[in-house]
Amino acid sequence: MLGVTALPALAANGGVSGKVVDANGHPVAGVHVAIFALPLKRTNLAIATLTTDRHGSFTDLALEPGPYVVSSIVSRERSGCELGRVFDGAVTRMTLHLGSKPTCTGPRFHTAIVNPALTADENVIR
């Protein structure tokens, strides 16, 4: 179940956590996930980079309130989704669905609005 959950450890900030699944809904381990603040510019560095665990999950990541891009890299293929807004004290849970047309599900996520492969430096997303 996706949703927004308040966590005491992130009370001063909001955050994001989630999982990556393949086209059949199975968890994908070892996926590199990068978080970028918006507006996205070629010189932006990822604020955080994570790797999914054996369950395809990445843990709660504290973020300042604001909009972000959540990007994944699998076999040199990049995809990204815009997280419309992170709110104080709430963690937004998301699922990134890989496949021929990657999508994101979760509150305030917009798929295909941002393509990090076109808007960010290749070396930054690693």
Secondary structure, DSSP 8 states (H G I E B T S, - for coil): ---EE--GGGTTSEEEEEEEE-TTS-B-TT-EEEEEESS--TT---SEEEE--TTSEEEEEEE-SEEEEEEEEETTEEEEEEEEEE-TT-EEEEEEE-SSS-EEESTTEEETS--HHHHS-HHHH-
